[in-house]
Amino acid sequence: MADSSRRFATLALWAAHPEGSGEKDVALPIHHSVNFAYEDVDEWLDVALGKRPGHIYSRNTNPTVRPLELTMRALDDAEECISFSTGMAAISNTLFTLLVPGDRVVAIKDTYGGTNKIFLEFMPRNNVEVALCDTLDFEEIEAEIRKGCKVLYLETPTNPTLKVVDIERLARVAHEHRGIVIVDNTFATPVNQRPLELGADLVVYSATKYLNGHSDAMGGILSGAKDLVDQVFHYREINGAALHANSAYMILRGLKTLELRIQRHNESAQRIAEFLHDHEGVEAVYYPGLPDHPNHDIARRQMDGFGGMLSFALPGDFDQVKKLLPRLHYSHNAASLGSVATLVGPPRVTSHVELSMEERRAMGIPESLIRYSVGIENVEDLLADLDSGLSGL
Ligand SMILES: *Cc1c(COP(=O)(O)O)cnc(C)c1O
């Protein structure tokens, strides 16, 4: 499956390095400056008018932030890329740029919690019609697209039950109806899945997760067709959700090991999913790399690796979760995902805390579900940790 011609590790190290002679930084510096001074007013004017490259004010562009954008542009093989202060800033700026009153957006129900709030709470306020579809009912999604679709918004694999959405199939139908296709690729990263190659127009990320990878910086990324990204950039300049240079540096540093980390996350998650699948103390495992996962065939087609995220349900109720988590030594009980360290969180406490038990059940989320973001620890240690934790229940 893996496509070595993509050269991610090479691009991550070299895509942002400026050409030219003389002394060069091997590790790019952090430009803290908010503003950039010009001795020559004509030069300043040319930069202000976009006639020559340069930076003026860090809400618009910054010499540490731009190399990160150029690197992600290369990894996504996109025409353009811009960054944001958080993943939600990337998603909200993109949706609020492209959707104006009177428009219609079609999306899946299983989007990230914050994204779902935009669709349910903020879009209707703006007079944007929202059609939220059953994530795996592709025929329903196609039928909704045919009723009118300025934007088709997808996310795959989804949180927390790792559903896999057929990007190519739905993008084709959306384009027949002149829809703009956006995919949240946070769980997969470009190493495992490239939505632009599958027909998407735009791809968004929470860079807070795998792209940074170390739980120490927040950020968001938007890559894709230049005319669309430029529109969102114009909104972001005014809206102000710019990425800070420090965070850009941290994410750029994280990207240098993205391919290595994702390979490890993929291998370990597959081992752990298979182990849990065969464990008598586990009721169900959700991982697209398992042959009995309902969307395994789509995942094999559109992904180069199945990722580091999995979830599993224990027999019994939430009390079992409360018993298991303190017994695990190599996982932080914490929100978020995609870190080098293993993170566990029950959706009952994290993403789906505000819902009632009935609502969670309707979404197919068992009370005893545990989301497990597999870190890069030695996998034997993680397996032994899970085994001893489960055997004591
Ligand atoms: C975390 C996450 C977001 C939001 O990103 P932030 O950086 O927390 O704002 C969006 N989509 C997905 C899939 C996420 O996991």
The ligand as a MOL file (V3000), in Angstrom:
LIG
                    3D

  0  0  0     0  0            999 V3000
M  V30 BEGIN CTAB
M  V30 COUNTS 15 15 0 0 0
M  V30 BEGIN ATOM
M  V30 1 C -8.9000 18.3930 17.5290 0
M  V30 2 C -9.6250 18.3500 16.2340 0
M  V30 3 C -10.1030 19.5270 15.6360 0
M  V30 4 C -9.9690 20.8820 16.3050 0
M  V30 5 O -8.6430 21.2720 16.4040 0
M  V30 6 P -8.0770 22.2680 17.5570 0
M  V30 7 O -6.6540 22.4080 17.2020 0
M  V30 8 O -8.3420 21.6090 18.8680 0
M  V30 9 O -8.8590 23.5410 17.4160 0
M  V30 10 C -10.7390 19.4100 14.4160 0
M  V30 11 N -10.9150 18.2220 13.8050 0
M  V30 12 C -10.4870 17.0770 14.3630 0
M  V30 13 C -10.7160 15.7910 13.6530 0
M  V30 14 C -9.8290 17.0930 15.5830 0
M  V30 15 O -9.4050 15.9600 16.1410 0
M  V30 END ATOM
M  V30 BEGIN BOND
M  V30 1 1 1 2
M  V30 2 1 2 3
M  V30 3 2 2 14
M  V30 4 1 3 4
M  V30 5 2 3 10
M  V30 6 1 4 5
M  V30 7 1 5 6
M  V30 8 2 6 7
M  V30 9 1 6 8
M  V30 10 1 6 9
M  V30 11 1 10 11
M  V30 12 2 11 12
M  V30 13 1 12 13
M  V30 14 1 12 14
M  V30 15 1 14 15
M  V30 END BOND
M  V30 END CTAB
M  END
